[in-house]
């Protein structure tokens, strides 16, 4: 069986076509995987609506997807939309546009459902003991999901917070480069939201941290000082928290012109990477504090909500057949 999954977040639209076995455990073998930055969530934090130009960009990318799916011929398609779509009053314009082009209406995931799909995708590819408590952190453009679970019980607790690289850039860190005052304000706002996360997700139980999504993979590439974005080097990379924090601190105050020269930074992330780095650094510090230093490293995964969505399509719990 061939499945397709699409994840449209605040900043990027990502897609995966994968083959799954007819019998036995559901696994994914990539056929094609891609991403384009559409910034669907442009201005949604201030206006509560999708901007016309953001809708135009995103639906043009969906037109391209229709051509890809016509060529790869998936048997089932699942399309999920997350933070920006949850917040936009005119979301039906987007949902209708996708349905017209692909024949499947996007499912607007709640924060909790987004968290569960992220955990499913991330945990499938990372080595861990059956009872080891994993914290999956999915740091997106509009929201961040923190999911505690293990391979035996799945998700134990989860929380979706309205902090993301695009949202914090527009709200708290618009300057180029970000000022010390802006960074401090973003850190304070992140800590306040992490207090809410910690009320639902017991960070003291964490034994392994897995970070996913564009901000975190880019920070990992920066930490590794890669000559270009290399998924094979990034996926599964386990690094000391202290080194990752140092990389975040450097990215937080770099001028955008300098960020644009880094070979692993996608052009569509240049203006929001600093805010994302502040969020990631703040989260890591809180996790280390909560575990009294027991967590000393963090693992990056290239597998996330997109892979979780594809698995759900393969299992028949999501998507158009």
C-alpha positions in Angstrom: 0.0 0.0 0.0 1.2 3.5 -0.8 0.2 6.4 1.5 0.7 10.1 1.4 0.8 12.5 4.3 0.8 16.3 4.3 1.4 18.5 7.3 0.7 22.2 6.9 1.9 24.2 9.9 2.4 27.9 10.5 5.6 28.2 8.5 6.0 25.2 6.2 4.0 22.7 4.2 5.6 19.2 4.2 4.7 16.0 2.5 5.6 12.4 2.4 4.8 9.5 0.1 5.7 6.1 1.6 5.1 2.5 1.0 3.8 0.2 3.8 3.7 -3.6 3.9 0.4 -5.4 3.3 0.9 -7.6 6.4 2.8 -7.4 9.7 3.8 -4.3 11.7 3.1 -1.0 10.0 6.3 0.6 8.8 7.2 3.3 6.3 9.6 3.2 3.4 10.0 6.6 1.9 9.2 7.1 -1.8 9.4 10.9 -1.8 9.6 13.5 1.0 9.6 17.3 0.6 9.1 20.7 2.2 8.3 24.2 1.1 8.0 27.3 3.3 4.6 28.9 2.7 4.3 31.0 6.0 0.5 30.3 6.1 0.5 31.8 9.6 1.7 35.2 8.5 0.1 37.7 10.8 -2.5 35.3 12.2 -1.3 36.0 15.8 -2.3 39.6 15.4 -5.3 39.4 13.1 -6.8 36.0 13.8 -7.1 35.5 10.0 -5.1 34.1 7.1 -3.7 36.9 4.9 -4.7 36.7 1.3 -1.1 36.4 0.1 -0.4 33.6 2.6 -3.4 31.7 1.3 -2.3 32.3 -2.3 1.3 31.0 -1.6 0.0 27.9 0.3 -2.6 26.9 -2.3 -0.1 27.3 -5.1 2.1 24.8 -3.2 -0.9 22.5 -2.9 -1.3 22.7 -6.7 2.3 21.4 -6.9 1.4 18.6 -4.5 -1.5 17.5 -6.7 0.9 17.0 -9.5 3.3 15.0 -7.3 0.4 12.8 -6.1 -0.8 12.3 -9.6 2.7 11.0 -10.5 3.3 8.9 -7.4 -0.3 7.5 -7.1 -0.8 7.0 -3.4 -3.7 4.8 -2.4 -4.6 7.1 0.5 -3.9 10.7 1.5 -4.0 12.3 4.9 -3.7 16.0 5.3 -3.3 17.7 8.7 -3.3 21.3 9.6 -2.1 22.7 13.0 -1.6 25.9 15.0 -2.2 28.6 12.4 -5.3 26.9 11.0 -6.7 26.4 14.6 -6.4 30.1 15.2 -7.7 31.5 11.8 -11.3 32.6 11.6 -11.3 32.2 7.8 -9.8 28.6 7.9 -12.6 27.3 5.7 -11.1 29.2 2.7 -8.0 27.2 3.1 -9.7 23.9 3.9 -12.0 24.3 0.9 -9.1 25.1 -1.4 -7.2 22.0 -0.4 -10.2 19.8 -0.8 -10.9 21.2 -4.3 -7.3 20.5 -5.3 -6.6 17.1 -3.6 -10.0 15.6 -3.0 -9.3 15.3 0.7 -10.3 17.9 3.4 -7.5 18.6 5.9 -8.1 17.5 9.5 -7.5 20.5 11.8 -5.7 18.8 14.7 -6.2 19.9 18.3 -3.0 20.5 20.2 -3.4 17.2 21.9 -3.8 15.3 18.6 -0.8 17.1 17.2 1.2 16.1 20.2 0.2 12.4 19.9 1.1 12.3 16.1 4.5 14.0 16.8 5.2 11.4 19.5 4.2 8.5 17.2 6.5 9.8 14.4 9.5 10.7 16.6 9.5 7.6 18.8 9.4 5.2 15.9 13.0 6.0 14.8 14.9 6.6 18.1 16.5 3.9 20.1 15.0 3.7 23.6 14.0 1.1 26.2 10.4 0.0 26.4 9.8 1.8 29.7 12.2 4.7 29.2 10.3 8.0 29.6 10.7 10.0 26.4 9.9 13.7 26.1 9.2 14.6 22.5 9.4 18.4 21.8 7.9 19.6 18.5 8.8 23.2 18.2 6.8 24.7 15.3 6.0 28.1 13.9 2.9 28.7 16.0 3.0 26.2 18.8 5.2 23.8 20.7 4.0 20.4 21.8 5.7 18.6 24.7 4.7 14.9 24.9 5.8 12.5 27.6 5.5 8.8 26.9 7.2 5.4 26.5 7.0 2.6 24.0 4.9 0.4 26.3 2.1 2.9 27.2 2.5 5.4 24.4 1.5 9.0 25.4 1.3 9.5 29.1 0.8 13.3 29.2 0.9 16.1 26.6 0.5 19.9 26.4 0.4 22.2 23.4 1.6 25.8 24.1 1.1 28.9 21.9 4.8 29.5 21.5 6.5 29.1 18.2 9.2 30.6 16.0 6.8 32.7 13.9 4.5 33.7 16.7 7.4 34.8 19.0 9.1 36.6 16.1 6.0 38.7 15.3 5.0 39.3 18.9 8.3 39.6 20.7 11.5 39.6 18.5 10.8 41.6 15.3 14.1 43.5 15.3 17.1 42.6 13.2 19.2 41.6 15.0 17.2 40.8 18.1 18.0 43.1 21.0 18.9 41.8 24.5 15.6 43.2 25.7 13.6 41.3 23.1 15.5 38.1 23.9 14.8 38.6 27.6 11.1 39.2 26.9 10.9 36.1 24.7 12.6 34.0 27.4 10.2 35.3 30.1 7.2 34.5 27.9 8.5 31.1 27.2 9.1 30.4 30.9 5.5 31.4 31.6 4.2 29.0 29.0 6.6 26.2 30.2 5.0 26.6 33.6 1.7 25.6 32.0 3.4 22.7 30.2 4.9 21.5 33.5 1.5 21.6 35.2 0.4 18.9 32.7 3.6 17.1 31.8 5.8 16.0 34.7 9.3 17.1 33.4 10.9 15.4 36.5 10.2 12.0 34.9 12.0 12.7 31.7 14.9 10.3 30.9 15.4 11.1 27.2 14.6 14.2 25.1 13.8 14.1 21.4 13.5 17.3 19.5 11.8 17.6 16.2 10.8 20.1 13.5 12.7 22.8 11.6 14.0 25.0 14.3 15.5 22.1 16.2 16.9 20.4 13.2 18.5 23.6 12.1 20.0 24.3 15.5 21.4 20.8 15.4 23.0 21.5 12.0 24.5 24.7 13.5 25.8 22.8 16.5 27.4 20.2 14.2 28.8 23.0 11.9 27.6 21.1 8.9 28.7 22.2 5.4 25.0 22.0 4.4 21.7 20.7 5.6 22.3 16.9 5.8 19.4 14.9 7.1 21.5 11.8 7.5 23.8 13.6 9.9 21.0 15.4 11.8 18.6 12.5 12.2 19.5 10.6 15.4 22.2 13.1 16.4 22.7 13.0 20.2 24.5 16.1 21.6 25.3 17.5 25.0 22.6 19.9 26.2 25.3 22.5 27.1 26.6 22.6 23.5 23.1 22.9 22.0 22.3 25.7 24.4 25.5 27.5 23.3 24.5 27.2 19.7 21.0 28.6 20.5 22.6 31.6 22.3 24.7 32.3 19.2 21.7 32.1 16.8 19.5 34.2 19.1 21.3 37.5 18.3 22.8 36.9 14.8 21.8 39.4 12.1 19.5 37.9 9.5 22.0 38.7 6.8 24.5 36.5 8.7 21.9 33.7 9.2 21.2 33.8 5.5 24.8 32.8 4.8 24.8 29.7 6.9 24.6 26.8 4.4 22.1 24.8 6.5 19.5 27.5 7.1 16.5 27.4 4.8 15.8 30.9 3.4 12.2 30.6 4.8 13.6 30.2 8.3 16.1 33.1 8.4 13.7 35.7 9.9 12.3 33.3 12.6 15.2 31.2 13.6 16.4 33.5 16.4 13.1 33.3 18.2 12.9 29.5 17.8 16.4 29.2 19.2 15.4 31.2 22.3 12.4 28.9 22.9 14.5 25.8 22.5 17.2 27.0 24.8 14.7 28.0 27.5 13.0 24.6 27.3 16.2 22.7 27.5 17.2 24.7 30.6 13.9 23.9 32.3 14.2 20.2 31.5 17.7 20.0 32.9 16.6 21.9 36.1 13.5 19.7 36.5 15.6 16.5 36.2 18.3 17.9 38.5 20.8 17.5 35.8 20.1 13.8 35.0 19.2 14.8 31.4 22.5 15.8 29.9 21.9 15.2 26.2 19.3 15.7 23.6 18.5 13.7 20.4 17.2 15.2 17.2 14.8 13.3 14.9 13.8 14.1 11.4 10.7 12.0 12.0 7.7 13.8 13.5 4.1 14.6 13.0 4.4 14.0 9.3 5.5 10.4 9.8 2.9 9.9 12.6 0.3 11.1 10.1 1.5 8.7 7.5 1.3 5.8 10.0 -2.2 6.8 10.9 -3.2 6.9 7.2 -1.7 3.4 6.8 -3.7 2.1 9.8 -6.9 3.5 8.3 -7.5 6.0 11.2 -6.9 9.1 9.0 -7.2 10.1 5.4 -9.1 9.6 2.2 -9.1 6.2 0.6 
